[in-house]
Amino acid sequence: MLKLYKWFLCALVVLNFSMSAMAADRYPLTLINPDGREVRLEVEMARTQKQRSIGLMDRSNLPKGQGMLFDFHRPVKVRMWMHRTYIPLDMVFIDEHGYVVGVHENAQPHDKTVIASPGLVRFVLEIGGGEARGHGIVPSAQIRSKEMDLLSKKP
C-alpha cells in the first residue's frame, strides 16, 4: 500500500509539473479601433523561433477574447499557414509602431495556403475566426498595453 501511495504521489507531481509547463503566460492587450472603441484581449506571446513555429498548432479550441501575439522583433515580410491548426483563425498584421496594417479573416484549419502579410510587419495577432470582424478590428487600429515593454524584449 505504501508503494502504491508513493507511486501515486510521484505521478501527481509529474502531472502537475507537466501541466504547469504547458500553461502559457497570458498578457492583457488592448486594440483601439479607429472609431475609438477598445477591444480587450488576453494573449500568449510567441517571441522565439520555436514558439512562432508552433503557434496555435494542435489546439482544439481558443476561448473568445484570447489569442497569440507573434513578435518577430523587427519589421519583416511574414508568411503564415494553418498546418496542424484545428480551429479557424483571424490573423491581424501589425507594424512596428503597433498599428494594424491588414487582417486576414477566417483562415481555415489545415489549409496549407500561404497567408502573407500585406507588407513589413513586426507582429501578427491570431484570434478566433470571425473575432476581428466582430470586434471591428480594421487597418489603422492600434495596439496598447501596459506590458508594451514585453513586446520589445528579445527572446
Contacts in CASP RR format, 6 or more apart in sequence:
PFRMAT RR
TARGET T0000
AUTHOR 0000-0000-0000
METHOD contacts of the structure
MODEL  1
MLKLYKWFLCALVVLNFSMSAMAADRYPLTLINPDGREVRLEVEMARTQK
QRSIGLMDRSNLPKGQGMLFDFHRPVKVRMWMHRTYIPLDMVFIDEHGYV
VGVHENAQPHDKTVIASPGLVRFVLEIGGGEARGHGIVPSAQIRSKEMDL
LSKKP
24 44 0 8 1.000
25 44 0 8 1.000
25 45 0 8 1.000
26 42 0 8 1.000
26 43 0 8 1.000
26 44 0 8 1.000
26 66 0 8 1.000
27 42 0 8 1.000
27 43 0 8 1.000
27 44 0 8 1.000
27 45 0 8 1.000
27 69 0 8 1.000
27 145 0 8 1.000
27 147 0 8 1.000
27 150 0 8 1.000
28 40 0 8 1.000
28 41 0 8 1.000
28 42 0 8 1.000
28 145 0 8 1.000
28 146 0 8 1.000
28 147 0 8 1.000
29 40 0 8 1.000
29 41 0 8 1.000
29 42 0 8 1.000
29 43 0 8 1.000
29 69 0 8 1.000
29 125 0 8 1.000
29 143 0 8 1.000
29 144 0 8 1.000
29 145 0 8 1.000
29 147 0 8 1.000
30 38 0 8 1.000
30 39 0 8 1.000
30 40 0 8 1.000
30 41 0 8 1.000
30 143 0 8 1.000
30 144 0 8 1.000
30 145 0 8 1.000
31 38 0 8 1.000
31 39 0 8 1.000
31 41 0 8 1.000
31 92 0 8 1.000
31 100 0 8 1.000
31 135 0 8 1.000
31 137 0 8 1.000
31 141 0 8 1.000
31 142 0 8 1.000
31 143 0 8 1.000
31 144 0 8 1.000
32 38 0 8 1.000
32 39 0 8 1.000
32 141 0 8 1.000
32 142 0 8 1.000
32 144 0 8 1.000
33 39 0 8 1.000
33 135 0 8 1.000
33 136 0 8 1.000
33 137 0 8 1.000
33 138 0 8 1.000
33 141 0 8 1.000
34 138 0 8 1.000
34 140 0 8 1.000
34 141 0 8 1.000
37 136 0 8 1.000
39 135 0 8 1.000
39 136 0 8 1.000
39 137 0 8 1.000
39 141 0 8 1.000
40 65 0 8 1.000
41 65 0 8 1.000
41 66 0 8 1.000
41 67 0 8 1.000
41 125 0 8 1.000
41 127 0 8 1.000
42 65 0 8 1.000
42 66 0 8 1.000
42 67 0 8 1.000
43 66 0 8 1.000
43 67 0 8 1.000
43 68 0 8 1.000
43 69 0 8 1.000
43 125 0 8 1.000
44 66 0 8 1.000
44 67 0 8 1.000
44 68 0 8 1.000
44 69 0 8 1.000
45 51 0 8 1.000
45 68 0 8 1.000
45 69 0 8 1.000
45 71 0 8 1.000
45 150 0 8 1.000
45 151 0 8 1.000
46 52 0 8 1.000
46 54 0 8 1.000
46 55 0 8 1.000
46 68 0 8 1.000
46 69 0 8 1.000
46 70 0 8 1.000
46 71 0 8 1.000
47 71 0 8 1.000
47 73 0 8 1.000
47 153 0 8 1.000
47 154 0 8 1.000
47 155 0 8 1.000
48 155 0 8 1.000
49 155 0 8 1.000
52 70 0 8 1.000
52 72 0 8 1.000
55 68 0 8 1.000
55 70 0 8 1.000
55 126 0 8 1.000
56 62 0 8 1.000
56 67 0 8 1.000
56 68 0 8 1.000
56 85 0 8 1.000
56 87 0 8 1.000
56 89 0 8 1.000
56 126 0 8 1.000
57 83 0 8 1.000
57 84 0 8 1.000
57 85 0 8 1.000
58 84 0 8 1.000
58 85 0 8 1.000
58 86 0 8 1.000
59 85 0 8 1.000
59 86 0 8 1.000
59 87 0 8 1.000
60 86 0 8 1.000
60 87 0 8 1.000
61 87 0 8 1.000
62 87 0 8 1.000
62 89 0 8 1.000
62 127 0 8 1.000
62 128 0 8 1.000
64 128 0 8 1.000
64 131 0 8 1.000
65 127 0 8 1.000
65 131 0 8 1.000
66 127 0 8 1.000
67 125 0 8 1.000
67 126 0 8 1.000
67 127 0 8 1.000
67 128 0 8 1.000
68 125 0 8 1.000
68 126 0 8 1.000
69 123 0 8 1.000
69 124 0 8 1.000
69 125 0 8 1.000
69 126 0 8 1.000
69 151 0 8 1.000
70 78 0 8 1.000
70 123 0 8 1.000
70 124 0 8 1.000
70 125 0 8 1.000
70 126 0 8 1.000
71 122 0 8 1.000
71 123 0 8 1.000
71 151 0 8 1.000
72 78 0 8 1.000
72 121 0 8 1.000
72 122 0 8 1.000
72 123 0 8 1.000
72 124 0 8 1.000
73 122 0 8 1.000
73 154 0 8 1.000
73 155 0 8 1.000
74 96 0 8 1.000
74 122 0 8 1.000
75 95 0 8 1.000
75 96 0 8 1.000
75 120 0 8 1.000
75 121 0 8 1.000
75 122 0 8 1.000
76 120 0 8 1.000
76 121 0 8 1.000
76 122 0 8 1.000
77 116 0 8 1.000
77 117 0 8 1.000
77 119 0 8 1.000
77 120 0 8 1.000
77 121 0 8 1.000
78 93 0 8 1.000
78 116 0 8 1.000
78 117 0 8 1.000
78 121 0 8 1.000
78 124 0 8 1.000
79 114 0 8 1.000
79 115 0 8 1.000
79 116 0 8 1.000
79 117 0 8 1.000
80 91 0 8 1.000
80 107 0 8 1.000
80 114 0 8 1.000
80 115 0 8 1.000
80 116 0 8 1.000
80 124 0 8 1.000
81 111 0 8 1.000
81 112 0 8 1.000
81 113 0 8 1.000
81 114 0 8 1.000
81 115 0 8 1.000
82 89 0 8 1.000
82 107 0 8 1.000
82 108 0 8 1.000
82 109 0 8 1.000
82 110 0 8 1.000
82 111 0 8 1.000
82 112 0 8 1.000
82 113 0 8 1.000
82 115 0 8 1.000
83 110 0 8 1.000
83 112 0 8 1.000
84 110 0 8 1.000
85 107 0 8 1.000
85 109 0 8 1.000
85 110 0 8 1.000
86 109 0 8 1.000
86 110 0 8 1.000
87 109 0 8 1.000
87 128 0 8 1.000
87 129 0 8 1.000
88 106 0 8 1.000
88 107 0 8 1.000
88 108 0 8 1.000
88 109 0 8 1.000
88 128 0 8 1.000
88 129 0 8 1.000
88 130 0 8 1.000
89 106 0 8 1.000
89 107 0 8 1.000
89 126 0 8 1.000
89 127 0 8 1.000
89 128 0 8 1.000
89 129 0 8 1.000
90 103 0 8 1.000
90 104 0 8 1.000
90 105 0 8 1.000
90 106 0 8 1.000
90 107 0 8 1.000
90 126 0 8 1.000
90 127 0 8 1.000
90 128 0 8 1.000
90 129 0 8 1.000
90 130 0 8 1.000
90 131 0 8 1.000
90 132 0 8 1.000
90 133 0 8 1.000
90 137 0 8 1.000
91 103 0 8 1.000
91 104 0 8 1.000
91 107 0 8 1.000
91 115 0 8 1.000
91 124 0 8 1.000
91 125 0 8 1.000
91 126 0 8 1.000
92 100 0 8 1.000
92 102 0 8 1.000
92 103 0 8 1.000
92 124 0 8 1.000
92 125 0 8 1.000
92 126 0 8 1.000
92 127 0 8 1.000
92 132 0 8 1.000
92 137 0 8 1.000
93 100 0 8 1.000
93 101 0 8 1.000
93 102 0 8 1.000
93 103 0 8 1.000
93 104 0 8 1.000
93 117 0 8 1.000
93 118 0 8 1.000
93 119 0 8 1.000
93 121 0 8 1.000
93 123 0 8 1.000
93 124 0 8 1.000
94 100 0 8 1.000
94 101 0 8 1.000
94 121 0 8 1.000
94 122 0 8 1.000
94 123 0 8 1.000
94 124 0 8 1.000
94 125 0 8 1.000
94 143 0 8 1.000
95 101 0 8 1.000
95 120 0 8 1.000
95 121 0 8 1.000
95 122 0 8 1.000
95 123 0 8 1.000
96 120 0 8 1.000
96 121 0 8 1.000
96 122 0 8 1.000
98 122 0 8 1.000
98 123 0 8 1.000
98 142 0 8 1.000
98 143 0 8 1.000
99 139 0 8 1.000
99 140 0 8 1.000
99 141 0 8 1.000
99 142 0 8 1.000
99 143 0 8 1.000
100 137 0 8 1.000
100 138 0 8 1.000
100 139 0 8 1.000
100 140 0 8 1.000
100 141 0 8 1.000
100 142 0 8 1.000
100 143 0 8 1.000
101 117 0 8 1.000
101 118 0 8 1.000
101 119 0 8 1.000
101 121 0 8 1.000
101 139 0 8 1.000
102 117 0 8 1.000
102 118 0 8 1.000
102 139 0 8 1.000
103 132 0 8 1.000
103 137 0 8 1.000
103 138 0 8 1.000
103 139 0 8 1.000
104 115 0 8 1.000
105 129 0 8 1.000
105 130 0 8 1.000
105 132 0 8 1.000
105 133 0 8 1.000
106 129 0 8 1.000
106 130 0 8 1.000
107 115 0 8 1.000
107 129 0 8 1.000
117 124 0 8 1.000
123 143 0 8 1.000
123 151 0 8 1.000
125 143 0 8 1.000
131 137 0 8 1.000
143 151 0 8 1.000
145 151 0 8 1.000
END
